[in-house]
Amino acid sequence: MKPQHWFDAVSACQQRGERYALVTVLSVAGSAPRDAGTKMVITGAETFDTIGGGHLEYAVTKAAREYLASGSTLTTITDYPLSGKLGQCCGGAVKILYEVFCNHVQHLAVFGAGHVAQSLVPILAQLPLQIHWIDSRPELLEGTEVPANVRHVVDDEPEYVCSTLPENTWLLILTHNHQLDFAIVEKALQARHFPFVGMIGSDTKARRFNTRLARKGYSEEQRACLVSPVGDTRITGKRPVEVAISISAQIVQRLHAPETTPVAPISKELQNV
């Protein structure tokens, strides 16, 4: 459902990781369509709420989208006389405050909707992440209420979803099938633009996968992005929620790491689901 009010739109945009401009009527002199303090939200494709419509709102929307296209977070104030070039007969003037938010939000793909994923996704959804939750079993995804920053993807061949993901997406492979895990890992390595491919499982499974990949000709550089077993070794326990917390801790660490500082793989013995 489309948000009806500017504050709902701000929340939805933040959760989705979508660029937006929050526009406020900062002050009013004389007659104007709306009072000071009136707000609206503008994205690249939609507007939410209104500052009065007409030529003023058209001009403000156009300017906001130009700011959004620049890709930079900024704050600026612009004066608008409500006559002459704006073609409005109010005769007053307004100051408009633009607050443009273009913060980067990390995309993350979770392959699998088993017990660990069911515990993990609600935790990750509270972070500044755009989450793609992927499984071949619609009954595990459909009908599940999720936050606005989580998108269900049902596909009979989940490995091919890799080709639809944005570059630099982080991957978490938590499926119920080792053969499918390997297929997803292969697609991820072939793409060469996924910096983190975390896979649940044991140390033995990780070694076997690494050996198979090497024999199939994947270079050490390609295989370097594969982090398995995934998770923070300081957090013990094999219950789904404990494993989910372990993986979440590693994702949080990556979110806070400087871009120039790679986060070293953290080994942990985890049971597959």
ABEGO torsion letter per residue (X at the ends): XBBABAAAAAAAAAAAGBBBBBBBBABBBEBBABBBGBBBBBBAABBBEBAGEEAAAAAAAAAAAAAAAAGBBBBBBBBBBBBEAAGBAAGBBBBBBBBBBABBBBBBBBBEABAAAAAAAAAAAABBBBBBBBBABAAAABGBBBBAABBBBBBABAAAAAAABBBGBBBBBABABAAAAAAAAAAAAAAGABABBBBBEBAAAAAAAAAAAAAAGBBAAAAAABBOBBEBAABBEABAAAAAAAAAAAAAAAAABBAABBBBBBBBBBBBX
